[in-house]
């Protein structure tokens, strides 16, 4: 599936709440999210608008690997919300 070109960091952080990610801190233009679901996992998302496609892909790949799903399935689930 093609990655969205207009998604910003705050929108992505809100979408990831459905997977147990919560904002643990924000330093400058970066948001740190943590989940305890499937074991503890941390990710950092830049508060850029829009996120670069490569950055978004790397974040989604990392989250999908942690959750044990494919990136495309995760992307469809996030965007359907």
Order of alpha helices (4+ residues) and beta strands (2+ residues): alpha-beta-beta-beta-alpha-alpha
